[in-house]
Amino acid sequence: MNDLVKKPLKTRHKRLLLVVAGLSLLGLAAWFVLSAFRKNLVFFFTPSQVINGEAPQQSSFRIGGMVEQGSLQRSADGVTVQFVITDKVQKIEARYRGILPDLFKEGKGVVAQGKLDAKSIFVADLVLAKHDENYMPPEAKYALDQAEQAQKNKN
């Protein structure tokens, strides 16, 4: 009859159970961190890449280039603006509702974060402008250099 009575777990089994439970919790925590990271990951694209369909259609991304001269239009409400972002090869129309950075100007570098709408207009929820006359965001500078190189190779 003593054989039918449950014996307490041995110390070795208790330790193994704790290790397995700890590893399970650690794995679960890692999954939550990676899941949150994936949701907040934002990629950078040039107007040429967006037009070629390389940018995501349903999720947020960043687009960078130059604000085309003469493209800035302000709405009557004072907070909505439309402008064109170009990499000197392709152009994307952009719309932003909010206060633009003080250094946002036509002919200067810009990086905007947002999504494409159904009409392929980039609707930005964040606009970043350069911080002095000699600086351009590295991604935008690289994109413009690549676009210039591609243009030279075509000619």
C-alpha positions as CSV (number, residue, x, y, z in Angstrom):
1,M,0.0,0.0,0.0
2,N,2.9,2.3,0.6
3,D,3.8,2.0,-3.1
4,L,0.5,3.7,-4.0
5,V,1.1,6.7,-1.9
6,K,2.8,9.5,-3.9
7,K,6.3,10.2,-2.8
8,P,7.5,13.8,-2.6
9,L,9.5,15.0,-5.6
10,K,13.2,14.5,-5.3
11,T,15.4,17.6,-5.1
12,R,16.8,16.9,-8.6
13,H,13.3,16.8,-10.1
14,K,12.3,20.1,-8.3
15,R,15.4,21.7,-9.7
16,L,14.7,20.5,-13.2
17,L,11.1,21.8,-13.0
18,L,12.4,25.2,-11.9
19,V,14.9,25.4,-14.7
20,V,12.2,24.4,-17.3
21,A,9.8,27.0,-15.9
22,G,12.5,29.7,-15.9
23,L,13.4,28.9,-19.5
24,S,9.8,29.0,-20.5
25,L,9.3,32.4,-18.9
26,L,12.5,33.7,-20.5
27,G,11.3,32.5,-23.9
28,L,7.9,34.1,-23.5
29,A,9.6,37.4,-22.5
30,A,11.8,37.3,-25.6
31,W,8.8,36.6,-27.8
32,F,7.0,39.7,-26.4
33,V,10.1,41.9,-26.9
34,L,10.6,40.7,-30.5
35,S,7.0,41.0,-31.3
36,A,6.9,44.6,-30.0
37,F,10.1,45.4,-31.9
38,R,8.7,44.0,-35.2
39,K,5.6,46.2,-34.8
40,N,7.6,49.3,-34.3
41,L,10.2,48.7,-37.0
42,V,10.1,51.4,-39.6
43,F,12.0,51.1,-42.9
44,F,13.4,53.9,-45.1
45,F,12.5,54.2,-48.8
46,T,13.2,56.6,-51.6
47,P,10.5,57.9,-54.0
48,S,11.9,55.6,-56.7
49,Q,11.6,52.6,-54.4
50,V,8.0,53.6,-53.5
51,I,7.0,54.0,-57.2
52,N,8.7,50.6,-58.0
53,G,6.4,49.0,-55.3
54,E,9.2,48.1,-52.8
55,A,7.5,50.0,-50.0
56,P,4.9,48.4,-47.8
57,Q,1.3,49.2,-48.8
58,Q,-0.4,48.8,-45.4
59,S,2.2,49.7,-42.9
60,S,4.1,52.8,-41.9
61,F,7.5,53.6,-43.4
62,R,9.8,56.5,-43.9
63,I,10.4,58.3,-47.2
64,G,13.3,60.7,-47.8
65,G,14.6,63.0,-50.4
66,M,14.3,66.7,-51.3
67,V,11.2,68.9,-51.1
68,E,10.7,69.9,-54.7
69,Q,10.9,73.6,-55.4
70,G,7.5,75.2,-55.9
71,S,5.5,72.2,-54.6
72,L,4.7,73.4,-51.1
73,Q,0.9,74.3,-50.7
74,R,-0.7,75.3,-47.5
75,S,-4.4,74.7,-46.9
76,A,-6.7,77.4,-45.6
77,D,-6.8,75.7,-42.1
78,G,-3.2,76.6,-41.6
79,V,-2.0,73.2,-40.5
80,T,-2.4,71.0,-43.6
81,V,0.3,71.1,-46.2
82,Q,1.0,69.3,-49.4
83,F,4.4,69.0,-51.0
84,V,6.4,66.7,-53.3
85,I,9.3,64.6,-52.2
86,T,11.8,63.8,-54.9
87,D,15.0,61.9,-55.3
88,K,15.8,63.7,-58.6
89,V,14.5,60.7,-60.5
90,Q,10.9,60.1,-59.2
91,K,8.4,62.2,-57.2
92,I,5.9,61.3,-54.5
93,E,3.1,63.7,-53.5
94,A,2.9,64.0,-49.7
95,R,0.4,65.4,-47.3
96,Y,0.9,66.4,-43.6
97,R,-1.4,67.8,-41.0
98,G,0.5,69.4,-38.2
99,I,3.2,72.0,-37.4
100,L,6.2,71.6,-39.7
101,P,9.7,71.9,-38.3
102,D,11.1,75.5,-38.6
103,L,13.8,74.3,-41.0
104,F,11.4,72.7,-43.4
105,K,11.8,74.4,-46.8
106,E,11.5,73.7,-50.5
107,G,14.8,72.5,-52.0
108,K,16.0,71.1,-48.7
109,G,16.2,67.5,-47.4
110,V,13.3,65.9,-45.6
111,V,12.4,62.5,-44.1
112,A,8.7,61.8,-43.5
113,Q,7.1,58.9,-41.7
114,G,3.6,57.7,-42.6
115,K,1.6,55.5,-45.1
116,L,0.4,55.5,-48.7
117,D,-3.3,56.2,-49.1
118,A,-5.5,54.6,-51.8
119,K,-4.5,57.3,-54.3
120,S,-0.7,56.7,-53.7
121,I,-0.3,59.9,-51.8
122,F,2.0,59.7,-48.9
123,V,0.1,60.7,-45.7
124,A,2.8,61.7,-43.2
125,D,2.3,61.7,-39.4
126,L,5.9,62.9,-38.8
127,V,8.1,65.2,-40.7
128,L,11.8,65.6,-40.0
129,A,13.9,68.4,-41.5
130,K,17.6,68.9,-41.5
131,H,19.1,70.8,-38.6
132,D,21.6,73.1,-40.3
133,E,22.6,74.2,-43.8
134,N,25.3,71.5,-44.2
135,Y,23.4,68.5,-42.8
136,M,21.1,66.0,-44.6
137,P,19.8,62.8,-43.0
138,P,22.2,60.0,-44.0
139,E,19.5,57.9,-45.6
140,A,18.3,60.9,-47.7
141,K,21.8,61.8,-48.8
142,Y,22.6,58.2,-49.8
143,A,19.3,57.9,-51.7
144,L,20.0,61.1,-53.6
145,D,23.5,60.0,-54.4
146,Q,22.2,56.6,-55.7
147,A,19.5,58.4,-57.8
148,E,22.1,60.7,-59.3
149,Q,24.3,57.7,-60.1
150,A,21.4,55.9,-61.7
151,Q,20.6,58.9,-63.8
152,K,24.2,59.3,-65.0
153,N,24.3,55.6,-65.9
154,K,21.2,55.9,-68.1
155,N,22.7,58.8,-70.0
